[in-house]
Amino acid sequence: SHSWVQALSVYQRTVTEIAPYAFAGSLSLETVTMPQTLQGVLPEGCFSDCYSLHKVNCLPENLSEISGSLFAGCNALENLTLPENCTAIGNYGFYECAALTEFTIPESVKSIGDCAFCGCENLTTMTIPVGTTLEQAREILRHHKIEKLPIVDKDFNLKGLITIKDIE
């Protein structure tokens, strides 16, 4: 592990990929800033078990997927904005990110993996895009133990609200 690293800023324009589990277990890592040159997918477990990681600045705009276990065990991670091109959140992507209280899923996300938000004990609100089916909403509410799902358009205008009581 890289227990002494507190901040990671990758500014090199030539960096296009990071290895799987590259920073996993970096116990003192608190902030991460990534270059826009990273391509497609941040690899599996890249930042898993970075217990002190509370802020990720600037995910690459062309990031297409939150890979499996990418931020699993980052229990200090307070918030994260997914880029508009992200289409999937992998299995255990945010597993045990206990500091997350709310999360917005962009319209581009078409699949959410198993246990993507399991163990996110303080996550009470997840905002979902217009077009989310009632079945998808039911799955999110039950599987991720979310209490309410605000529905917003691409400009984040509130278009509706689904609660667990609406589905039961």
C-alpha positions in Angstrom: 0.0 0.0 0.0 0.9 3.6 -0.4 0.1 4.6 3.2 2.1 7.9 3.1 0.3 9.5 0.1 -2.2 12.1 1.1 -3.0 13.8 -2.2 -2.8 12.5 -5.7 -2.8 14.9 -8.7 -2.1 13.4 -12.1 -1.5 16.4 -14.5 0.6 14.6 -17.1 -1.3 14.9 -20.4 0.3 11.7 -21.6 -1.4 9.5 -18.9 -4.2 7.6 -20.6 -4.7 4.7 -18.2 -4.2 3.6 -14.6 -3.6 0.0 -13.6 -6.2 -2.0 -11.6 -5.8 -1.6 -7.9 -3.0 1.0 -8.5 -3.8 3.0 -5.4 -5.9 0.4 -3.4 -5.2 0.5 0.3 -3.6 4.0 0.2 -4.7 4.6 3.8 -3.7 8.3 4.0 -5.0 9.3 0.5 -7.5 12.1 1.0 -7.9 13.8 -2.4 -7.5 12.7 -6.0 -7.4 14.9 -9.1 -7.3 13.1 -12.5 -6.4 14.3 -16.0 -9.0 14.5 -18.7 -6.7 12.4 -20.9 -7.7 9.1 -19.1 -9.5 6.9 -21.5 -12.9 5.1 -21.1 -12.8 3.2 -17.8 -11.0 3.6 -14.5 -9.9 0.0 -13.7 -11.3 -2.3 -11.1 -10.5 -1.5 -7.5 -8.2 1.5 -8.5 -9.1 3.4 -5.3 -10.6 0.6 -3.2 -10.0 0.7 0.6 -8.6 4.2 0.5 -10.3 4.9 3.9 -9.3 8.5 4.1 -10.3 9.5 0.6 -13.0 12.1 0.9 -12.8 14.1 -2.3 -12.3 13.2 -6.0 -11.8 16.2 -8.1 -12.6 16.1 -11.8 -13.4 12.6 -13.1 -12.5 12.5 -16.8 -15.4 13.7 -19.0 -15.0 10.7 -21.2 -15.3 8.2 -18.4 -17.7 5.6 -19.6 -18.0 3.4 -16.5 -17.4 3.2 -12.8 -15.7 -0.2 -12.7 -16.3 -2.9 -10.1 -15.0 -2.0 -6.6 -13.6 1.3 -7.9 -14.3 3.2 -4.7 -15.3 0.2 -2.5 -14.3 0.8 1.1 -13.7 4.5 0.7 -15.8 5.2 3.7 -14.8 8.9 3.9 -15.9 9.7 0.3 -18.5 12.5 0.8 -19.7 13.2 -2.7 -18.8 12.5 -6.3 -20.2 13.8 -9.6 -20.3 11.3 -12.4 -19.5 12.6 -15.9 -22.4 12.8 -18.4 -20.9 10.1 -20.5 -20.9 7.4 -17.8 -23.1 4.5 -18.8 -22.6 2.0 -16.0 -21.8 1.6 -12.3 -20.1 -1.7 -11.7 -20.6 -4.3 -9.0 -19.5 -2.9 -5.6 -18.5 0.4 -7.3 -19.3 2.4 -4.1 -19.6 -0.4 -1.6 -19.3 0.8 2.0 -18.9 4.4 1.1 -20.5 5.3 4.4 -20.0 9.1 4.1 -22.2 9.4 1.0 -25.5 10.9 1.9 -26.9 11.6 -1.6 -26.0 10.6 -5.1 -27.1 11.7 -8.6 -27.2 9.2 -11.4 -26.8 10.9 -14.8 -29.2 10.2 -17.6 -26.5 8.3 -19.5 -26.2 5.5 -16.8 -28.1 2.5 -18.1 -26.9 -0.2 -15.7 -26.1 -0.4 -12.0 -24.2 -3.5 -10.8 -24.9 -5.7 -7.8 -24.3 -4.1 -4.5 -23.0 -0.9 -6.1 -24.2 1.1 -3.1 -24.4 -1.6 -0.4 -23.0 -0.5 2.9 -23.6 3.1 2.1 -25.5 3.4 5.4 -26.0 7.2 5.2 -27.1 7.3 1.6 -30.8 8.4 1.9 -31.4 10.1 -1.4 -30.4 9.1 -4.9 -31.5 11.3 -7.8 -32.5 9.5 -11.0 -33.1 10.7 -14.5 -36.4 11.1 -16.3 -37.2 7.8 -18.1 -36.3 5.5 -15.2 -38.9 2.8 -15.2 -40.9 1.9 -12.1 -39.2 -1.5 -12.0 -35.7 0.2 -12.1 -36.9 2.5 -9.3 -38.2 -0.4 -7.3 -34.8 -2.2 -7.6 -32.9 0.9 -6.6 -35.1 1.6 -3.6 -35.1 -2.0 -2.3 -31.6 -3.2 -3.2 -29.8 0.0 -2.1 -32.2 0.8 0.8 -32.8 4.3 -0.5 -35.8 6.1 1.0 -36.7 8.5 -1.9 -35.8 9.0 -5.6 -36.1 12.5 -7.0 -36.5 12.4 -10.7 -34.7 15.2 -12.6 -34.2 16.1 -16.2 -30.7 16.8 -17.7 -30.8 20.4 -16.4 -31.5 19.0 -12.9 -35.1 20.4 -12.8 -37.3 18.3 -10.5 -39.8 16.3 -12.5 -41.1 13.9 -9.9 -40.4 11.9 -6.8 -40.7 8.1 -6.1 -40.7 6.8 -2.5 -40.7 3.3 -1.1 -44.4 3.9 -0.1 -45.3 4.5 -3.8 -44.0 1.1 -4.7 -45.3 -1.0 -1.8 
